[in-house]
Every structure is written in structure tokens, then in C-alpha cells.
Amino acid sequence: MSRPKVYIDGKEGTTGLQIYDRLAAREDIELLLIDEDKRKDPTERKRLMDAADIVFLCLPDAAAIEAVSLIESPTTRVIDASTAHRTNPDWDYGFPELSAKHRESIKTSKRVANPGCHATGFISIVYPLVAMGILPKDAALSAFSLTGYSGGGKKMIAQYEGEDKGTELFAPCPYGMGQSHKHLPEMQTICGLTTRPVFSPIVDDYYKGMATTVPFHMSALQGVSTLAEVWQKLRDYYAGAKLVQVADTTDTAKVYANAKAGQDTLTLIVSGNDEQFTVTALFDNLGKGASGAAVQNMNIMLGLEETTGLTV
């Protein structure tokens, strides 16, 4: 039996390189590579995409939309790592742990939208609470999310690692303060919220790792009245998931945002008391927040063990 052919369109970017690193040594797939001098040639890109069973798009939004339009092969399946298709109803959302329906849709899909990094953290917390009827869809939510500078791509990496690095880059930097961050539509739509959350992303002086936190008042929830009950509900919801877990304890004094750097798993940490509490999603923004999730989706689409090639 021939091995599935895989092509990464945009391999030179941060997400593309991370996907390549996870696939390069695998013997169960055939990785199609474009000649360096042709990587921006639409004819050659189209040839490789039409020849592939799976195509990863690691491109800016407009370029990702254009790339999809180039594909003519009816058998080519696409995983788009851009923001372009995440709220498009014609695309399946690539977060298999959210429900059996999500997993089955990914398994048979021709077009999968890979989740955004900040959105992965928020949705991993909020989606199950809404799905279980614990959190009302009209809840007024806020969230803050710490990320390493690799999430900003090559330009930001160069800024943080350059010899002329300014002193301001040694401090945490809240950004997207106009409440127009590109992950907000995805966060609201996928969770089925009627009110857009207030979102505060923060980049800091470390390479990778993410901690996304959503605060809650117990009085705003339904069917639960203690921290232990919330913890158990989330534990039960993600029971059996291989890449998403809930921490064993609610007795957490502090969290380091880079604690899961280099891993492809996500851990939810429930902390606080019976009146006020937080849930924090701890993961690697380049792992479960981007490239690791993309490879997991590919594995599911190809009928392979979903953790193949990943660090768990």
C-alpha cells in the first residue's frame, strides 16, 4: 500500500517548520517538498497540492484562500492553519476533543480549519461548560492569555532575539487592546456565545508556551455550586482524551506559562474557591496551539493513531 502524500504550503514559516519537524522522520507518510526556487511559483505549488492526499496551509489568510482555489484534485484534503476558514460553516473545526461529532467530522473531512492558539485555550475551557449547560450562552466573559514571542512569527522572533533588542521587550506586553484580535470571532462562534468576550492577549520575553485563563463567578453558573463540582465536570468531559487533560488538583498556587513548551498536550488547571475561580489552559502555542494540533488532525484524517509523531 502506498504511503499518503503530504505537502506543506508555507513550510518556511514558524508553523510550517514546526509541522515539518514533526513529519520529517516519519516513515508512514511521504512528504512532498518543493524546490526552493519554486516555492512561490503557483504552478508548481498547484502541482504538488493536487498530488497530495493532505495539504497543510501555513500562509497568511488571503494567501490561504488563494491556495484553496488552486486545488483541482477532488481527493486532496486540506488543513488550514490560518484564520481564514475557522468560522466558515463549510469547513470542519479541528478540535477533536470538543465532542464525538467534532472528531467524526475531522475524520471524514476534506477541509479542516486548525484552531488558533489563544482560541484553543479559551475554547478548551468554555466550550465544554456551555455544552454541559453549566455556562449560559449569554454569559459576559473575559479572558487573558500569556504567550511566548514565537506566536508572532519570524518578524517578532527577530525582534526579541536581535542584538538591538530594546529594553521594553524584556517586559510583558498586552496587545490587541482595541478588542479586535483575530481569534475573537472564532472564540465566540465555536463556543456558541451570544456576547463576544473581553480578551487580553499578552506577549512576553520567552520563546514558546501559553497560559490562557478565564475567570468565573460561581453564581453565574448553573447546576454546580462548588469548585470540586466544576473540576469533576471538566474531568469527566475530557475523560479518555489523549492530548487534553485536567490537572489532578485544584490546589494550584501559581502557573508558569512556558511549563508545557515542547509538548503537544494541553492541561486545564481549575483553581480558586466556591465563590470565585479561574480555569487556565496550559499548553505550547506551537504545539496544541498550532502545529501539534495540525498533525493530530492529519493523523485522524488518515486513520492513524492521533498521537503519532507528537510529544505527549
NORTA-V596622 format. One record per residue. RES is the residue in three letters. PHI is phi as a letter, one per 30 degrees, with the letter a starting at -180 (* if undefined). OMEGA is omega in whole degrees, -180 to 180 (* if undefined). Layout:
# NORTA-V596622
{{RES;PHI;OMEGA} {RES;PHI;OMEGA}}
This chain:
# NORTA-V596622
{{MET;*;-179} {SER;d;180} {ARG;d;176} {PRO;d;179} {LYS;c;-176} {VAL;b;178} {TYR;b;178} {ILE;c;178} {ASP;c;-174} {GLY;j;-177} {LYS;d;-174} {GLU;d;179} {GLY;d;-176} {THR;e;180} {THR;d;179} {GLY;d;179} {LEU;d;179} {GLN;d;175} {ILE;d;179} {TYR;e;180} {ASP;e;-179} {ARG;d;-175} {LEU;c;-168} {ALA;e;-176} {ALA;c;-177} {ARG;d;-179} {GLU;c;-178} {ASP;c;176} {ILE;b;173} {GLU;c;-177} {LEU;d;178} {LEU;d;-177} {LEU;c;179} {ILE;c;175} {ASP;d;-176} {GLU;e;-177} {ASP;d;-180} {LYS;c;-172} {ARG;d;175} {LYS;c;180} {ASP;d;-176} {PRO;d;180} {THR;d;180} {GLU;d;177} {ARG;d;179} {LYS;d;180} {ARG;e;-178} {LEU;d;178} {MET;d;179} {ASP;d;179} {ALA;d;-173} {ALA;d;170} {ASP;d;178} {ILE;b;174} {VAL;c;170} {PHE;c;174} {LEU;c;179} {CYS;c;-168} {LEU;b;169} {PRO;e;-173} {ASP;e;-177} {ALA;d;180} {ALA;d;178} {ALA;d;178} {ILE;d;179} {GLU;d;-179} {ALA;d;179} {VAL;d;-179} {SER;d;179} {LEU;d;-173} {ILE;d;178} {GLU;c;-178} {SER;d;180} {PRO;d;-178} {THR;c;179} {THR;d;179} {ARG;c;-170} {VAL;b;169} {ILE;c;-176} {ASP;c;180} {ALA;d;180} {SER;d;177} {THR;d;-164} {ALA;e;-170} {HIS;c;-172} {ARG;d;176} {THR;c;179} {ASN;d;-177} {PRO;d;178} {ASP;d;178} {TRP;c;178} {ASP;c;-177} {TYR;d;-169} {GLY;d;178} {PHE;b;-170} {PRO;d;-177} {GLU;d;-176} {LEU;d;180} {SER;a;175} {ALA;d;179} {LYS;d;177} {HIS;e;-178} {ARG;d;-179} {GLU;d;179} {SER;d;178} {ILE;d;-177} {LYS;e;-175} {THR;c;-170} {SER;d;169} {LYS;c;-176} {ARG;b;-179} {VAL;c;175} {ALA;c;180} {ASN;d;-177} {PRO;d;172} {GLY;d;-174} {CYS;d;178} {HIS;e;-179} {ALA;d;178} {THR;e;-180} {GLY;d;-179} {PHE;d;-176} {ILE;d;179} {SER;d;180} {ILE;d;-168} {VAL;d;-176} {TYR;e;-179} {PRO;d;179} {LEU;d;175} {VAL;d;-178} {ALA;d;180} {MET;d;-180} {GLY;i;-179} {ILE;d;-178} {LEU;c;179} {PRO;d;-180} {LYS;d;-180} {ASP;c;180} {ALA;d;175} {ALA;c;-172} {LEU;c;169} {SER;b;180} {ALA;a;169} {PHE;b;-171} {SER;b;178} {LEU;d;179} {THR;b;171} {GLY;d;-173} {TYR;d;177} {SER;d;178} {GLY;d;179} {GLY;d;177} {GLY;i;-172} {LYS;d;-178} {LYS;d;-180} {MET;d;177} {ILE;e;179} {ALA;d;179} {GLN;d;-176} {TYR;d;-176} {GLU;c;-179} {GLY;d;-179} {GLU;d;-179} {ASP;c;-180} {LYS;e;-180} {GLY;d;-178} {THR;d;-180} {GLU;d;-178} {LEU;d;175} {PHE;d;-177} {ALA;c;174} {PRO;e;-176} {CYS;b;170} {PRO;d;179} {TYR;b;-177} {GLY;h;-171} {MET;d;176} {GLY;d;-180} {GLN;h;178} {SER;b;-179} {HIS;e;-173} {LYS;d;179} {HIS;d;-176} {LEU;d;178} {PRO;e;178} {GLU;d;-180} {MET;e;-179} {GLN;d;-174} {THR;d;-176} {ILE;d;180} {CYS;d;179} {GLY;i;-178} {LEU;d;177} {THR;d;179} {THR;b;179} {ARG;d;180} {PRO;d;170} {VAL;d;-169} {PHE;b;180} {SER;b;174} {PRO;d;-178} {ILE;b;176} {VAL;c;-177} {ASP;b;-171} {ASP;d;170} {TYR;b;-166} {TYR;d;-177} {LYS;b;-175} {GLY;k;-175} {MET;b;173} {ALA;b;-179} {THR;c;-173} {THR;b;174} {VAL;c;178} {PRO;d;-178} {PHE;b;164} {HIS;c;-179} {MET;e;-178} {SER;d;-180} {ALA;d;-177} {LEU;c;-178} {GLN;b;174} {GLY;i;176} {VAL;b;-180} {SER;b;180} {THR;b;177} {LEU;d;-179} {ALA;d;179} {GLU;d;177} {VAL;d;179} {TRP;e;-178} {GLN;d;179} {LYS;d;179} {LEU;d;176} {ARG;e;-179} {ASP;d;-177} {TYR;d;-177} {TYR;c;179} {ALA;e;179} {GLY;i;178} {ALA;d;-176} {LYS;d;-176} {LEU;c;175} {VAL;b;179} {GLN;b;172} {VAL;c;-177} {ALA;e;-174} {ASP;d;-174} {THR;b;172} {THR;c;-179} {ASP;c;-177} {THR;c;-176} {ALA;d;-179} {LYS;a;-177} {VAL;b;175} {TYR;c;-171} {ALA;d;180} {ASN;c;-174} {ALA;d;-178} {LYS;c;176} {ALA;e;-180} {GLY;i;178} {GLN;c;180} {ASP;c;179} {THR;c;177} {LEU;b;179} {THR;c;175} {LEU;c;-179} {ILE;c;180} {VAL;c;-176} {SER;b;176} {GLY;k;180} {ASN;b;-174} {ASP;d;178} {GLU;c;-179} {GLN;b;-179} {PHE;a;175} {THR;b;168} {VAL;b;-179} {THR;c;173} {ALA;c;-178} {LEU;c;-176} {PHE;a;177} {ASP;c;-180} {ASN;d;176} {LEU;c;-180} {GLY;c;178} {LYS;d;178} {GLY;d;-179} {ALA;a;-169} {SER;d;178} {GLY;d;178} {ALA;d;180} {ALA;d;179} {VAL;d;175} {GLN;e;179} {ASN;d;177} {MET;e;-180} {ASN;e;180} {ILE;d;-180} {MET;d;-179} {LEU;c;180} {GLY;i;-180} {LEU;c;173} {GLU;e;-169} {GLU;d;-179} {THR;c;-178} {THR;e;178} {GLY;i;-177} {LEU;c;178} {THR;c;-175} {VAL;c;*}}
